[in-house]
């Protein structure tokens, strides 16, 4: 199970950051964001997408030099 729900990439959270949310439609509504994971080996954050055939692919990878805000799933 992945606990990351949303990431925001960029220094200006409200005005200029790109936001990626699990379940969000991307690439012309042909894909959705399947999961967002941290890669401990590279200290990066990876965004995986899922197509209509349920094929999961790494779509984007952001390294630690870019400002990243991470929002986690909170279940009470």
Secondary structure, 3 states (H helix, E strand, C coil): CCCEEEEEECCCCCCCCEEEECCCEECCCCEEEEEEEEECCCCEEEEEEEECCCCEEEEEEECCCCCEEEEECCCC
